[in-house]
Amino acid sequence: MRKIFFILSLLAMTAMAQNFETAHEAVKNMRVGWNLGNTFDSNSGDTLNMWIEHWTNRMPSDYETAWGQPVANPELMKMLKNAGFNAIRVPVTWYPHMEAKFGFSTYENSIWNPSKDDIGTKIQVVWMKRVREVVDYVISQDMYCILNIHHDTGASNTAWLIADEGVYAKQRTRFEAVWRQIAEEFKDYDHRLIFEGYNEMLDIKRSWCFASFAASGQYDASIARSAYNAINSYAQSFVDAVRSTGGNNVQRNLIVSTYGACDGSGTWNSHLKDPLKNLILPKDVVSNHLIMEVHSYPEVKNLTSAKKDVDERISAWKTYLLTKGAPLIVGEWGTSTEDAYTNYRSNMQQFYRYFIEQTKAAGITAFHWMGLTDGADRSVPKFTQPDLLDAIIKGYYGEGGYTGIENGVSKEETVADIYSINGICLYRKVKRSDIAGMLPKGIYIVDGRKFIVDGR
């Protein structure tokens, strides 16, 4: 009876909520995505050396800058929008910003014992406020924003979300409480805000590639079964918790990932496709508002092999994921080739364009992991790797780039900011009628659109 009442209540709230676009529409409209990485996901990551907690004042900016990135700013989001991006993934690690005191016993000791100093369930107000500010930076540029739970999962010993049925039973209440708080904070936001339930969640052995890969013999059926069951349970809890908060959250598009966000690539082991096969879409009180996610980092040393690899990955996603009835995003992508930036630059440029061309053709939106603008460049802001940016933008929008090229600039008497093709702001609030006469011959970005100044 209680379950029936819960469903009827949500259906009633659905009627009052905004009529959000479907998950398929959202994925299409995201177009090109980027990750604000190493920012709100930063954390100490080792219970034996909680260095951020020990050596800083634990203010939001201390975490935001801990991994080498500057404090995020609105200008960065505007630059990305003007370059052609329409979606930003904001990874957030929550556990350091809850109820643990991190009271170290000596000045030198930075060891944390979670069993005695528990993270609790309540998120700090000051942390939530700062996360909301940056979400607003994204939304204000009319871009989609994906907000998630990030390094609360993963291989670190600080991870409290583990793909295991026993751990799920222990952490379910906390997991759902965290998501209810996030959902309540953002319940009035429109369709441009999307929640992602969890990042790369691993089993009790911290296995990559597929569940239980790190076990003896590189596979353990019991561990694997528990891991896949747990992933699906976390996904269901996530959806139920968000929907229970009502408002726009009843129809908000929600993202669930495969085990480890594994993409099923490779043929060297018969279990590599298991993360794709075993993902079960959660039951939902509304239809067509769930999205799936994988992460993908191919090698690029051999360009022909890299392109073939992309084709095979997409084929597997079509076979094992897209047939489940929900759309797919690649929440993180780049290359796993360590020396690619110096020794295989041409391959990278061609691979980047090909990856975006093929994912777009398959109806999949891809979010590049950091890199394109990095470190101090984010404060300028400017693009650190304009060649890779160009490959991505041309891969999606075609040879003409973002929105194509329009000859000349509008003569209407309004003002606009002018950016270089690499996203560097050249002038602010210039009269449109003056633009063509003040710039040398070249291609510029004005209000997110490309223009040619022909110099005549």
Backbone hydrogen bonds, N-H to C=O, Kabsch-Sander energy under -0.5 kcal/mol:
donor,donor_aa,acceptor,acceptor_aa,energy
5,F,1,M,-2.4
6,F,2,R,-2.3
7,I,3,K,-2.4
8,L,4,I,-2.6
9,S,5,F,-2.4
10,L,6,F,-2.2
11,L,7,I,-2.4
12,A,8,L,-2.0
13,M,9,S,-2.1
14,T,10,L,-2.2
15,A,11,L,-1.4
16,M,12,A,-0.8
17,A,13,M,-1.6
20,F,18,Q,-1.5
23,A,288,N,-2.7
26,A,22,T,-2.4
27,V,23,A,-2.5
28,K,24,H,-1.9
29,N,25,E,-2.5
30,M,26,A,-1.6
31,R,27,V,-0.7
31,R,28,K,-0.7
32,V,30,M,-1.6
33,G,366,A,-2.1
34,W,87,A,-1.5
35,N,368,H,-2.3
36,L,89,R,-2.6
37,G,35,N,-1.9
40,F,36,L,-0.5
42,S,39,T,-0.7
49,N,46,D,-2.1
50,M,110,S,-3.0
51,W,49,N,-2.1
54,H,50,M,-1.9
55,W,51,W,-2.7
56,T,52,I,-1.1
62,D,59,M,-1.1
63,Y,59,M,-1.3
64,E,60,P,-2.6
65,T,61,S,-1.6
66,A,63,Y,-0.9
68,G,65,T,-1.6
76,L,73,N,-0.7
77,M,73,N,-1.0
78,K,74,P,-2.0
79,M,75,E,-2.4
80,L,76,L,-2.1
81,K,77,M,-2.4
82,N,78,K,-2.7
83,A,79,M,-1.5
84,G,80,L,-0.8
84,G,81,K,-1.1
85,F,80,L,-2.3
86,N,30,M,-0.6
86,N,32,V,-2.5
87,A,32,V,-1.0
88,I,144,Y,-2.7
89,R,34,W,-2.6
90,V,88,I,-0.5
90,V,146,I,-3.6
93,T,40,F,-2.4
94,W,92,V,-0.5
97,H,94,W,-2.2
98,M,95,Y,-1.0
99,E,119,I,-2.9
104,F,102,F,-1.1
112,W,47,T,-3.6
116,K,113,N,-1.6
117,D,113,N,-2.0
124,Q,97,H,-3.3
128,M,124,Q,-2.2
129,K,125,V,-2.5
130,R,126,V,-1.6
131,V,127,W,-2.4
132,R,128,M,-2.5
133,E,129,K,-1.9
134,V,130,R,-1.8
135,V,131,V,-2.3
136,D,132,R,-2.4
137,Y,133,E,-1.5
138,V,134,V,-1.7
139,I,135,V,-2.7
140,S,136,D,-2.5
141,Q,137,Y,-0.5
141,Q,138,V,-1.3
142,D,139,I,-2.2
143,M,138,V,-1.4
144,Y,86,N,-2.5
145,C,192,R,-3.1
146,I,88,I,-2.4
147,L,145,C,-0.5
147,L,194,I,-2.5
148,N,90,V,-1.2
149,I,196,E,-0.8
150,H,92,V,-2.8
150,H,148,N,-0.5
153,T,150,H,-1.7
159,A,156,S,-1.4
160,W,152,D,-1.4
161,L,152,D,-2.2
162,I,160,W,-0.7
163,A,202,L,-3.1
164,D,162,I,-2.0
168,Y,164,D,-2.8
169,A,165,E,-2.1
170,K,166,G,-1.6
171,Q,167,V,-2.8
172,R,168,Y,-1.9
175,F,171,Q,-3.1
176,E,172,R,-2.7
177,A,173,T,-2.1
178,V,174,R,-2.6
179,W,175,F,-2.0
180,R,176,E,-2.2
181,Q,177,A,-2.0
182,I,178,V,-2.2
183,A,179,W,-2.7
184,E,180,R,-2.5
185,E,181,Q,-2.2
186,F,182,I,-1.5
187,K,184,E,-0.9
189,Y,186,F,-1.9
193,L,190,D,-1.8
194,I,145,C,-2.9
194,I,192,R,-0.5
195,F,253,N,-1.2
196,E,147,L,-2.7
197,G,255,I,-2.5
199,N,149,I,-0.8
201,M,199,N,-1.6
206,R,203,D,-2.0
210,F,208,W,-2.4
213,F,210,F,-1.7
215,A,212,S,-1.7
218,Q,215,A,-2.4
219,Y,216,S,-0.8
224,A,220,D,-2.8
225,R,221,A,-2.6
226,S,222,S,-2.1
227,A,223,I,-2.3
228,Y,224,A,-2.6
229,N,225,R,-2.2
230,A,226,S,-2.2
231,I,227,A,-2.5
232,N,228,Y,-1.9
233,S,229,N,-1.7
234,Y,230,A,-3.0
235,A,231,I,-2.3
236,Q,232,N,-1.9
237,S,233,S,-2.6
238,F,234,Y,-2.7
239,V,235,A,-2.2
240,D,236,Q,-2.6
241,A,237,S,-2.8
242,V,238,F,-2.3
243,R,239,V,-2.5
244,S,240,D,-1.9
245,T,242,V,-1.4
246,G,243,R,-1.6
248,N,187,K,-1.4
249,N,246,G,-1.5
250,V,247,G,-1.5
251,Q,248,N,-1.0
252,R,248,N,-0.8
254,L,289,H,-2.2
255,I,195,F,-2.6
256,V,291,I,-2.5
258,T,293,E,-1.7
260,G,201,M,-1.6
261,A,258,T,-2.4
262,C,259,Y,-2.5
272,L,269,N,-1.4
274,D,271,H,-1.6
276,L,273,K,-0.7
277,K,273,K,-2.5
278,N,274,D,-2.7
279,L,275,P,-0.5
279,L,276,L,-0.6
291,I,254,L,-2.8
292,M,327,P,-2.7
293,E,256,V,-1.3
294,V,329,I,-1.7
295,H,261,A,-2.9
296,S,332,E,-2.5
303,L,301,K,-0.6
306,A,302,N,-2.5
307,K,303,L,-2.4
308,K,304,T,-2.0
309,D,305,S,-2.6
310,V,306,A,-2.1
311,D,307,K,-2.2
312,E,308,K,-2.4
313,R,309,D,-2.4
314,I,310,V,-2.6
315,S,311,D,-2.2
316,A,312,E,-2.1
317,W,313,R,-2.4
318,K,314,I,-2.4
319,T,315,S,-2.1
320,Y,316,A,-3.1
321,L,317,W,-1.9
322,L,317,W,-2.9
324,K,321,L,-2.6
325,G,322,L,-1.3
329,I,292,M,-2.2
330,V,365,T,-2.6
331,G,294,V,-1.6
331,G,329,I,-0.9
332,E,294,V,-0.7
333,W,367,F,-0.8
334,G,296,S,-1.1
336,S,298,P,-1.9
337,T,298,P,-0.6
338,E,336,S,-0.7
340,A,337,T,-1.5
342,T,339,D,-0.9
343,N,339,D,-2.8
344,Y,340,A,-1.4
348,M,344,Y,-2.4
349,Q,345,R,-2.4
350,Q,346,S,-2.2
351,F,347,N,-3.1
352,Y,348,M,-3.2
353,R,349,Q,-1.8
354,Y,350,Q,-2.3
355,F,351,F,-3.1
356,I,352,Y,-2.0
357,E,353,R,-2.5
358,Q,354,Y,-2.6
359,T,355,F,-2.4
360,K,356,I,-2.4
361,A,357,E,-2.0
362,A,358,Q,-1.4
363,G,360,K,-1.8
364,I,359,T,-3.2
365,T,328,L,-1.1
367,F,330,V,-3.0
368,H,33,G,-2.3
368,H,366,A,-0.6
369,W,333,W,-2.4
370,M,35,N,-0.5
370,M,368,H,-1.0
372,L,370,M,-2.8
377,D,374,D,-1.6
378,R,375,G,-1.8
379,S,376,A,-1.4
380,V,376,A,-0.7
380,V,377,D,-0.6
382,K,377,D,-2.1
383,F,422,N,-1.2
384,T,372,L,-1.8
385,Q,372,L,-2.0
388,L,385,Q,-0.5
389,L,385,Q,-2.1
390,D,386,P,-2.5
391,A,387,D,-1.7
392,I,388,L,-2.3
393,I,389,L,-2.7
394,K,390,D,-2.5
395,G,391,A,-1.8
396,Y,392,I,-1.7
397,Y,393,I,-3.1
398,G,394,K,-1.7
401,G,398,G,-2.3
404,G,401,G,-1.7
406,E,450,K,-1.6
408,G,452,I,-1.6
414,T,412,E,-2.4
416,A,430,V,-1.8
418,I,427,Y,-2.7
419,Y,445,I,-2.6
420,S,424,I,-2.7
421,I,443,I,-0.5
423,G,420,S,-2.0
426,L,418,I,-3.0
427,Y,418,I,-1.5
430,V,416,A,-2.9
432,R,414,T,-2.9
434,D,431,K,-1.6
435,I,431,K,-0.7
435,I,432,R,-0.9
436,A,432,R,-0.5
438,M,434,D,-1.3
438,M,435,I,-0.8
439,L,435,I,-1.0
442,G,453,V,-2.1
444,Y,451,F,-2.3
445,I,419,Y,-2.6
446,V,444,Y,-0.5
446,V,449,R,-2.8
447,D,417,D,-0.7
449,R,446,V,-1.4
450,K,402,Y,-0.9
450,K,404,G,-0.7
451,F,444,Y,-2.3
452,I,406,E,-1.6
453,V,442,G,-3.1
453,V,451,F,-0.5
454,D,452,I,-0.6
